[in-house]
Amino acid sequence: QPLFTGFALKTRRAISHSSWEASKKDRTAVELDVIYHTKQAYYNLLKAREFVKICKESVSQMEAHVADLKNLLRVGIVSENDLLAAQVHLSEARLMKIRADNGERLSEIQFCNILGIPLTTVIELKTTLEYVSRDFDLEAMIQHSLNRCPEIQSMEEKLEMARKAVQLAKSERYPQLVAVYN
């Protein structure tokens, strides 16, 4: 039965406790990271869908413009160059629409991947984007984040573990007292 181990047992217990606390903070950090990436994927999908709507409008407007220019060309009001320029812009708008559709599909796949559901799942979002202006105290927010950041808290626990490891190494300088009985 150890009676005195140069504070080694107490230090090992403190190291174990710091390790446990650091692990809890690391887990919290991972959970927050998953939440962040899920929200990010959700809003990326929402933005991609809104961009597809804008591209559809652009294509339909350009198609109407080209149709108007064809009519104006027939009566001789515009030159063929104007019509060709509008057709080029229509082609560019259609290309942008294709890119927007691809971006929407990639955003859907990313969102499904993060949620762990089949990648072919059709996602229906209930939210629309709207801007809300708010005033924030940046310094207070930064301080609040630093105080609650699990990565920083985990590193502080790991730093405490390192300090205790130094104490543990120093405990070997002390005499060891052990009692044995039968």
C-alpha positions in Angstrom: 0.0 0.0 0.0 1.6 3.3 -1.1 1.8 5.8 1.7 3.7 8.6 -0.1 4.6 8.6 -3.8 5.9 12.1 -4.1 2.5 13.4 -5.1 2.5 11.1 -8.2 -0.9 9.5 -7.5 -2.5 12.9 -7.0 -0.8 14.3 -10.1 -1.9 11.3 -12.2 -5.5 11.7 -11.0 -5.3 15.4 -12.0 -3.9 14.5 -15.4 -6.7 12.0 -15.9 -9.3 14.6 -15.0 -7.8 17.2 -17.4 -7.7 14.6 -20.1 -11.4 13.8 -19.5 -12.3 17.5 -19.6 -10.2 18.1 -22.8 -12.0 15.1 -24.4 -15.4 16.6 -23.5 -14.4 20.0 -25.0 -13.1 18.2 -28.1 -16.4 16.4 -28.5 -18.3 19.7 -28.1 -16.1 21.2 -30.8 -16.9 18.4 -33.2 -20.6 18.7 -32.5 -20.5 22.5 -33.1 -18.5 21.8 -36.3 -21.1 19.4 -37.6 -23.9 21.9 -36.8 -22.0 24.6 -38.6 -21.4 22.5 -41.7 -25.1 21.4 -41.7 -26.3 25.0 -41.6 -23.7 26.0 -44.2 -24.9 23.3 -46.6 -28.5 24.2 -45.9 -28.0 27.9 -46.8 -25.8 27.0 -49.8 -28.7 25.0 -51.1 -31.1 27.8 -50.4 -28.8 30.3 -52.2 -28.3 27.9 -55.1 -32.1 27.5 -55.6 -32.6 31.3 -55.5 -29.8 31.7 -58.1 -31.6 29.2 -60.3 -34.8 31.3 -60.1 -32.8 34.4 -61.1 -31.2 32.6 -64.0 -34.6 31.3 -65.3 -35.9 34.9 -65.2 -32.8 36.1 -67.1 -33.2 33.4 -69.8 -36.9 34.2 -70.3 -36.2 38.0 -70.4 -33.4 37.4 -73.0 -35.7 35.1 -75.0 -38.3 37.9 -75.1 -35.7 40.4 -76.0 -34.4 38.3 -78.9 -38.0 37.8 -80.1 -38.6 41.5 -80.0 -35.4 42.2 -81.9 -36.4 39.6 -84.6 -39.6 41.5 -85.1 -37.7 44.8 -85.2 -35.2 43.4 -87.7 -38.1 42.3 -90.0 -39.4 45.9 -90.2 -35.9 47.3 -90.5 -35.6 49.2 -87.2 -32.5 47.3 -85.9 -29.5 45.8 -87.6 -28.6 42.1 -87.7 -25.6 42.8 -85.4 -28.0 43.9 -82.7 -29.9 40.6 -83.0 -26.7 38.6 -83.0 -25.4 40.4 -79.9 -28.7 39.6 -78.2 -28.5 36.0 -79.2 -25.0 35.8 -77.8 -26.3 37.2 -74.5 -29.1 34.6 -74.6 -26.6 31.8 -75.0 -24.6 33.2 -72.1 -27.8 33.3 -70.0 -28.6 29.7 -70.9 -25.1 28.7 -70.0 -25.4 30.5 -66.7 -28.7 28.6 -66.1 -27.0 25.3 -66.7 -24.2 26.2 -64.3 -26.8 27.3 -61.7 -28.7 24.0 -62.1 -25.4 22.1 -61.6 -24.6 24.2 -58.6 -28.0 23.4 -57.2 -27.6 19.7 -57.7 -24.1 19.8 -56.1 -25.6 21.7 -53.1 -28.3 19.1 -52.8 -25.7 16.3 -52.8 -23.6 18.1 -50.2 -26.6 18.6 -48.0 -27.7 15.0 -48.3 -24.2 13.8 -47.6 -23.9 15.9 -44.4 -27.3 14.6 -43.2 -26.3 11.0 -44.0 -29.3 10.4 -46.3 -29.3 8.9 -49.8 -27.8 11.4 -52.3 -30.8 11.0 -54.6 -33.2 12.3 -52.0 -35.3 15.3 -53.2 -34.9 18.1 -50.7 -37.8 20.6 -50.2 -36.8 23.7 -48.2 -39.4 25.7 -46.3 -37.4 28.8 -45.8 -36.7 31.8 -48.0 -33.8 34.2 -47.6 -34.4 37.6 -46.2 -32.0 40.1 -44.8 -32.4 41.3 -41.3 -30.2 44.2 -40.1 -28.9 44.1 -36.6 -26.4 46.1 -34.6 -23.8 44.1 -32.8 -20.9 45.0 -30.5 -18.1 43.3 -32.3 -15.6 43.4 -29.3 -18.2 41.9 -27.0 -19.0 39.2 -29.5 -15.4 38.3 -30.0 -14.8 38.1 -26.2 -17.9 36.0 -25.8 -16.7 33.6 -28.5 -13.2 33.3 -27.1 -14.6 32.6 -23.6 -16.9 29.8 -24.9 -14.7 28.4 -27.7 -14.4 24.6 -27.0 -11.1 24.4 -29.0 -9.5 27.0 -26.7 -10.9 25.4 -23.6 -9.6 22.0 -24.8 -6.2 23.5 -25.3 -6.2 25.0 -21.9 -7.0 21.5 -20.4 -4.2 20.0 -22.4 -1.8 22.7 -21.2 -2.9 21.9 -17.7 -2.1 18.2 -18.5 1.4 19.2 -19.6 1.9 21.1 -16.4 0.8 18.1 -14.4 3.1 15.9 -16.4 6.0 18.1 -15.4 4.9 17.8 -11.7 4.7 14.0 -12.2 8.2 13.9 -13.5 9.4 16.0 -10.5 7.6 13.6 -8.1 10.3 11.0 -8.8 12.7 13.2 -6.9 10.7 12.7 -3.7 11.2 9.5 -1.6 8.6 6.7 -2.1 7.1 5.3 1.0 5.2 2.0 0.8 3.8 -0.2 3.5 3.6 -3.9 3.2 1.8 -6.2 5.6 0.8 -9.9 5.8 
